[in-house]
Amino acid sequence: MLVNSNELLKNALKDGYAIGAYNINNLEWAKYILEACNSDKSPVILAVSEKSVSYFGGYHVVYSTVKSLINDLNIKVPVVLHLDHAHSFTSCKNAIDAGFTSVMIDASSKSLDENIKETNEVVSYAKKKNVSVEAEVGALDDSIYTNLNDVSSFVMQTDVDSLAPFIGNKHGIYKGEPDLDFELLGAICKNVKIPLVLHGASGLDENKIKTAIFCGVCKININTDLQTAWSCAVRKYLEYNKDVYDPRLIIGSGEAAIKKIVHEKNKIFLSNRAF
């Protein structure tokens, strides 16, 4: 069933594990991820970017697709439908009104005061609808490390449910060995005492992921790993099946690759969870 992320992340923080937030780009990806997580008995966060919302056809389309899949596939695990990296109150409101159960307002590129103001605007609306809110302090896309004083002030002045810091993580494919500041991450966790989120986790090895979880991360975003695995599988399929033109076969040729990534990540994320 669809739920917000509050209790899921609080339990994960308390017991030292994490929940995967997997980006969905179409109906097929949503189906594959739901089936894999249901098999793993893992709660799942289905993340959708603003661009992906447009690709689907709108917020209501995304909600209806996910809701219908949960029902028709008989998905038993808790599912969070999350708007990822929204850059305006309007985007968050549209997602909430359509039925999304979680939103991220990303005003991290603005001043701290403006970030606090915009986050509080979203929180005020979301709380009335029982929707969880994630925010970001520090700027991942601009490589601005999270300031410990800023993040403490931010959490004190907002009622945000989870927080995404920048500690050297990045979106896309890492060039060279990722260098994450786990000392900073641990200090943030100690100061704010709310669930932390790790964006840009694709490409991180098991040790780094487990260290991040130990430092308070309990939501881990995976997108690029899914994209690269799926595209590699589809290219290989088309190379050996040049006469195939059925889009169901072409898109579906990446199903096993996506499910393999989800199973592998869930095994790492949930290694400390008591089933």
Disulfide bonds with the S-S distance in Angstrom:
none
